[in-house]
Amino acid sequence: MTLANPAAVVLAAGKGTRMKSGRHKVLHRLAGKSMLWHVLTALRQAGIPPERTTIVIGDSAAEVRAEAETQFQGAPYAFALQEPQLGTGHAALQAQPHVPADADAIVVAYGDTPLLQAGTITSLLDQVAQSTAPVTLVTGILDDPQDLGRIVRSPDGAVHEIVEFRDATPEQRAIREVNSGFCAFRPAWLWEQLPNVTPARNGELYLTALTGLAVRSGAGAGTLVLENVLETIGVNTREQLADAEATLRRRITRTLMTTGVAIQDPATTYIDATVVVGPDTTIHANTHLRGDTQVGADCEIGPNAIVTSSAIGDRCRVFASVLDGATLEEDVTVGPFAHLRPGARCGRGVEVGTGSEIKASSLGAGSRMHHFGYLGDTTVGQNVNVGAGAITCNYDGKRKHATRIGDGAFIGSGSLLIAPVEVGAAALTGAGAVVTRDVAPGAKVAGVPARPIGTHGADSTGSGASDSSGNSGSGQ
């Protein structure tokens, strides 16, 4: 038997004071995404779509709702407001009007369990489908159960009750099987029995109390015992957040390695959950791949590279450099110590070297910018050489201006191109030239300000030739 219409309720109302933060607990990030994002993604991967998922919000309700709506681009999640927060049972009651009427099971998950995996949710749903029990608990055995609730079983192995740590006797505290909180219910039974739950001493209603009701009624409670129950247990402190981050990183690098990616040192490799890497790519030590970064096949990234939301084509090399919102086509080399800012685009075979910074600019195929320069708001054609120390001066203190450099042009070392300006195809600027006017195709200019001194002949390749009018060396 399989379940046709499972639904989910995600509890994300409580702030989580032990995080010592002004940010809501479920909004703290691991592997580039919030805890809530990881939980909602696992539910989607397990076959429970947004339109069958209700998120219970309370503290920082607007921010938590915005996180779900923004990260999933307006996906049709339902939101139930729990105000005040009076326990997990009370939270589920707030969700009731939003749960689809045809639901044949309700998975109750928590927004602070970023390690939850789709396979675990699927296993829970399979367990519910095979059981007649109205409630199915997810449990596990821990060597150090700490302050988690204990699963007390009868001599025949059936669940007798859940005992919270604060209420447990010394004998019960010695039990190593713990309740994770992650569970599933048969909807009709849940909605019928929730009003019958006796409030705890603090006045709150807890879902765990339903287990006792199920047992006393003779219906019993089912269990799914996990080998690693920690994936379903909430993150409550900064230390636990760091531990969860490390676990996610291990999962990500392990998955990438199974798809053909070489990772030199997983312990010093930081890859966000949304990053895609092609086969035969090598990720060297101390590399950070963040956001929606995509890396092609047969690349080398790092060591000491930080790449954020960038697209890298096949056979590229990025060494000790920072890329943020950049695009590299095939066979591009970047680094060391280059900075490609948002809007930087490098065509096939482009070379960008030491100390080069590129912002909102494109370099055509085969162009080179080997060291110590800046391109801002610039369009560079194909097979252009940008000499050492060349700068496009794109900002006049009030506005940004564009620079255009034609195919085959040669920008001499230390040239300053004062935008808006255009350097024509196959033109040349001498070393130290300050270019304030457009340069015609094939022309050679030098000086301060730059003036025409002839044409850029076929033999002017930047080999270091100079004359009294200005050195055209590239500084390569």
N, C-alpha and C positions, 0 to 999 in steps of 0.2 A: 504494500500500500504506500502511496506517496501523497503528499499534501498538495492540493491544487492551488490554494489561495492563502499562503502565509502572509502575515503582516508583522510589522515591527513597531515597538515603542522604544524610543531612545530617551533616557532620563538625563537631562542636562540643565537642571534648574539650580542646583546648589553651587555656590561660588567656589568652595574649596579653600578655606582659610589657612590650611597648613602650607599652601604654596607661598604664603607671605607675598602676595602680589596684588596689584591693582587691576590686573587682567583676570577675566573669568578663567577658571581652571581648564575648561575644555578648549580654550583658544590658544593655550600654550602649544608651541610647535615642536615637532620631531620630524626629522628627515624632510624639512621644508614645508610641512603641512600641519594643520592643527590636529589635536587629538580627535576632535569631532569629525574632521575630514576622514581620518583613517577608519573610524567606526562606520560612517555612512558608506564609504567605499567598500568595506568588507560586506556590508549588507547587500549592496547592489551586486557585487560579484557572486554572492550566494543566491541571487535570484529574487531578492525582495526590493522592488523598485521604489523610487521616491514617492510615487502616488499611493503606496501602501505602507508608508513610514510616517509615524507621528513623532515629532520632537517636542519634548516637554521642556519649556524654558521658564525661567524665573528671574534670578539675579542676572543683571546685565542682559535682559531679554533681547533688546534691540540688537546688541552686538552679536549675540549668539545666532539670532535669526539671520542677520546679514551675512555671517560667515557661511551658513549653509546655502543661502540663496546666491551669494557671489561665487563661491567656489564651484558650485554645480550649475551656474548660469541659469538661474531661475527654475530649476527643477521643482516639480510640484509637491514639495514636502508640506505636510500639515503641521501646524504649530499649536500647542496647547499651553496656556499660561498657568503656572502653579504659583499662586500668590495668596497667602504665605506658603512657604515650603514646610509641609507637615508630614514628611516621610515618603518612602517609595510607593506605598499603597495609595496614599493620597494623590501622588503624581500620576499613577496609572488611572485613577478615577477621572482626572482632568483630561486624559487622553481619550477616554471612552467615546465621546461624541464624534471623534475624528477617525476612529478605526473602521475600515470597511466592514459593512454588515456581513459580507460573505466570507470573512476570514475564518479559516479552519484551524489556525494556530496563531498565537501572538508571541513573538520573540521579544523579550524585554532585555535590552542592552543598555549600556551606560556610556555616556559621552566621554568618559575619562579612561577608556580602555583601548588605547591606540594599538596594542599588540594583537587585538582580536583578528582572527583570520577567517576568510570566507569558508574554508574547509571545516572549521569548527562549527560555524553556523549551520552548514549543510548537515553535519553529523547530528547536531541537536534536532534539526527538523526530521531527520530520518528516525531518530529515537522516539520523537513524539508520534510519528506515523505508525510505529510498531507497537505503541503502548496504549493501554486504556486509561492510564493515570491522567488526571486533569492537570497535573503540574509535573514538569520535568526539570530537575535541578542539574546544573553543571558543577561537578565537584572535582577534587584532586587530592593527592597525598603529598604533604610537604614535610620535610625534615624539621623545619622551623615554622610552625603555623602562625606564630606571633598572635595578633589580636583578632584573627579572622574567626567567623562563626564556625562551630564544629557540627559535623553531621553525626548524629547519634543514631545507631542502627539497632534493631532488635536482634535477638539471638539467631533468627533465621536470615539475617542479612538485609531485611527490609528497612527502609528509612523510618525512623520513629519520630524524630524531630530535629529542628535546627536550634542549637543553643548559642546565643551570642556570648562572646568571650567574657563580657562583664558579668553575665549571669551564670557562667559555667562553674561547676564544682571542680576541685583539683583533679578528680578522675576524668571529668569531661574535657578539661584543658589538656590532658595528656593524649587525647585523640588527635590523630594526624590528618584525618580526612576533613577538608574544609569546604565551606560553601563559598562559591565565587561571586554569587549574586546574579550572574548571567543565567537566565532560565527561560522557560516557555510554558504557556498555558493554553488550555482549551478555552476559547472565548466565552461561551455561554456560562461555563462553570465560574470563570474568573469574575464576570460581571455580577453573577448571582451571589458569590461568596464575599466579595470585597466589602460590602456594607456590613457583613457579620464579623469583621475583624475587630478585636478588642484593642483599643489604643494602648500603646506602651506607657510606661510611667511618665514619660515626657510629653504625652499627649499626641504623639505621632503614630501614623498607621504604616506598618511595614509589610512588604510582600512576603517576607519570610514567615510571617504568622500563618499564611495560607497553607503551608506544608502541614502544620498541626491539624488544621481543619480537614484537609484531605485524608490524613491518616485516621483521624477519629471517625470520619464518616465511612471508613472502609474502602474508599476509592484508592488510597495509597498515593505515593509519590515516586515517580521514576527518577533515574539518575543517568547522567552521562559522565563517566569518570575519565578525566583527561590525563594524559601522561605529563603534560606541562600545563597545569592549571593557571600559572602565572599570567598567561596571555589574556585571561579574562578578568583579572583583578585590577582594580582601579589604581591610577597614579595619583598620589595625594601629596607628595613632597618633591622638592627640587632634586633630592637624591634619587628618588624613584624615577623622576623624569629623565635624568641622565642615564640611569640603567636601561630604561625603555628605549632611549635613543640608540644606545649601543647595540641593543638586540635588533632593532630595525635595521641598523647599518649592516650588521652581520647577515641578515636575511637578504638585503638588497645585493650586497657583493656576492653572496653565494649564488643567488639566482642569475646574476650576470655571468659569473664564471661558468655556469652550466650551459649558457648560450654561446660560449666561445670567446668571452672577453677575458683577457689576462689582467689580473690585478696584482701588482707587485707586492703591496703590503696592505691588506684589508684593514688592519688596525689603524692606519693613518690615511685612509681613503674615506671621503665624506660625500656620499651620493644621495641626492634627494629621491623620494619615492616616485617622482614624476619624470625622471631622467631616462632617456632611451640611448643605448649604446650598441653599435653594430659589432659583428663578429670580427675576430682577429685584431681588435683594437687593444692596445696596452695602456692601462692606467697606472702611472707611476706614483710613488709615495707622496704623501702630503698634497693630494689633489682634491679640490672641492668642485663637484658638479652640482649646480643648483637649479631650482625652478624647472622650467620646461625645456631644458637643454636637450638637444639631440646631437649625438655624435655618430658619424658614419663608420664604415668598416675600415680596418687596416690603418687606424690612426695611432698616434702616440700623444698622450695628454699628460703633462707634468714631466718631472716632478715640480712641485710648488706652483701649480696652476690653479686659478680660481675662475670658473666659468659659470656664468649665470644667464639663464634664459637665452641661450645662443644656439645657432644651428651650424654644425661643423660637418663639412662634406667628407667624402672618403679620402684616405691617404693624407690627412693633414697632420701637422706637427705643431703642438702648442707647448712651449717650454717656459716655465717660470714667468707667466704672464697673467694678466687679468682681462677677461672678456665679459662684457655685460651688454646683452642685447645685440650681439654682433652676429654676422653671417659670413661663413667661410665656404667658398665653393671647393672643388676638389684640388688636392695637391698644394695646399697653402701651408706656409711655414710662418709661425709667429713666435717671437721671443729671441733671447730672454728679455725680461723686464719691459715688455710692451703693454700698452693699455688701450684696448679697443672698447670704446664707449657705445651707448645705444645708437643704432643707425649705421654703425661701421659695417661695410660690406667689402669683402675681398674676393675678386674673381679668381678663376683657375690659375694656379701656379704663382700667385702673388707671394712676395717675401716681405715680411715686416720684422724689423730687428730691434736691437737694443734701444731702450728709451724712446720708442716711437709711440705717439698718442694719436688716435684717430677717433673723430666724433662726427656722426651724421654725414659720413663721407663714403664714397665708393672708389675702389681701385680696380681698373680693368685688368683683364687677363695678362699675366706676365709682368706686371709692374712691380717695382721694387722700392722699398723705403727702409733702408737697412739700419739707420741709427739717428737718434736724437733729433726728432722733428715733430711737428704738429700739423695735422690736417683737420680743419673744422669746416663743415658745410661745403665740402669740396667734391667735385666730380673729376676723377682722374681717369684718363683713357687707358688704352692698352699699351703695354711695353714702355711705360714711362719710368724714368729713373728720378727719384727724389733724393737729392744729396743730403749729407749729414748736416743737421742744424737748420734745414729749410722749414719755414713756417708759413702757413696761410693765416693772415691776420684778419679774422672774420668778424670781429666785434669792435664797433666804434664807440662803445660806451653806452649806446642806446639800443642799437639794433644789430642783428646778425646779417651778414652779407655772404653771398656765394662766390666761389672760385671755380673756374673750369680750366682743366689742363688737357690738351688734345693728345691723341695717340702719338707715341714715339717722342714726346717732348723730353727735354733734359733740364731738370731743375738743379742748378749748381748749389754747392754747399753754402749754407748760411743765407740763402735767398729769402727775402721777405716778400710775399705776395699780398698786397694790400687790397682786400676785397671791397667792392665787387670788381673782379678782374678776370680776364681770360687769356690763357697762354695757348696759342694755336698749336696744331699738330706739327711735330718735328721741330718746334722752336727750342731755343736754349737760353737759359738765364745764367750769367756768369756768377762765380762765387761772390757772395756778399751783396748781390744786386737787390735793390729795393724797387720792386715792380709796382708802379702806381697806375699804369695804363695798360690796355690790352696789347698783347704781343702777337704780331701777325704770324700765320703758319710759316714755318721754316726760318723765321728770323732769329737773330742772335742779339741779346741785349745784355748790358753790363752797366755798373755804376750806381750812384745814389744821387738823384733817382735814376733808374735804369733807362738807358738810351740805346737805340739800334746801333750796332757796330758791324753789321754784315749779315750774312746768311749762315745757317747751320748746315754745313755741307755733310756729305756722306761720310767723310773721314773724321768728323767731330764726334767721337764716341765717348768723350769724357775720360780719355786716357791720361789726363793731367796736363794736356797742352795749355799753354798760357801765352798771353802777349801783354803789351802795355795797357790794353783796354780792360783786362780782367781775366782771372783764372776761371776756367769752366769746369774744374775738377769736381767729381761727385763725392769724394771722401769715402769711397767704398773700401 
